């Protein structure tokens, strides 16, 4: 029937990832992303933005405070037990995996701070140009079905002072499925997971 022009009000499967990425960039820069600001950034109709917000909320991949996004793609404006100190600023993250993976993927200098859930020790890792110091710490990465990322994954994705303390925690938690990964292993995963925002630390916004 020839060509017809449709108004782009339908959500695209890529929309949640796009929204997650621009919200990350705002929160990393220290500010919430208002829904109005998200519409201005994307040019999406209200319904299309709402569909992407709903999808991310349903998957536990977004924190919404009134009409602003305050947590996305691992970073949050809430205070948590995990943080990245960079350029004199602390950015909090949903879990220890984010705290290590993000500065690695952004290839920045940073200090990551968190606590071992077993003994409560404060753990710090210096990262230089995206490469973490050689420390014996171990990160627990949960496996299995993950219906809600914030609830199911992030609660357990912690950094431990030693493999022994991972084992102690796991025994007490009813031996959940997962893997204990070393810092280089976590760094490799982080580079992949946050490759979409790897240019966020560059003042010019990076290259396409
Ligand atoms: Zn410990």
Boltz pocket constraint, residues with backbone or C-beta under 6 A from the ligand:
constraints:
  - pocket:
      binder: B
      contacts: [[A, 116], [A, 117], [A, 118], [A, 119], [A, 120], [A, 121], [A, 160], [A, 161], [A, 162], [A, 165]]
      max_distance: 6.0
